[in-house]
């Protein structure tokens, strides 16, 4: 899948943050893209944001929030 958002520096910054375990930071980078996105890009980014938020909640010990 090739999306325009993947060419944006914010997408890469979010991916790098996610890879180093900075889930909240990843969420923030991707959310800034999500606010501008439409269609499939918006859904794709929403999934990444939810994944990052889930891991962040898990780190905080908020198991129900992570689910």
C-alpha positions, 0 to 999 in steps of 0.5 A, spaced: 500 500 500 502 506 497 499 512 501 501 520 500 502 520 508 508 515 508 512 520 504 511 525 509 516 527 515 511 526 520 510 519 518 517 517 518 518 521 525 512 517 528 515 510 525 521 512 529 518 514 535 514 507 535 520 503 534 524 506 540 518 505 544 516 512 545 508 510 543 505 517 545 510 521 541 508 516 535 501 518 536 502 525 536 506 525 530 501 520 526 495 524 529 497 531 526 497 527 519 490 524 521 487 531 522 489 532 514 488 526 511 481 523 508 479 516 505 483 510 506 489 514 509 485 517 514 483 510 516 490 507 516 493 512 520 487 511 525 489 504 526 496 506 527 494 511 532 490 506 536 496 501 536 500 507 539 495 509 544 494 502 546 501 500 547 502 507 551 496 505 556 499 498 557 505 502 559 501 506 564 498 500 567 491 501 564 489 495 561 482 496 560 484 502 556 489 498 552 484 493 550 
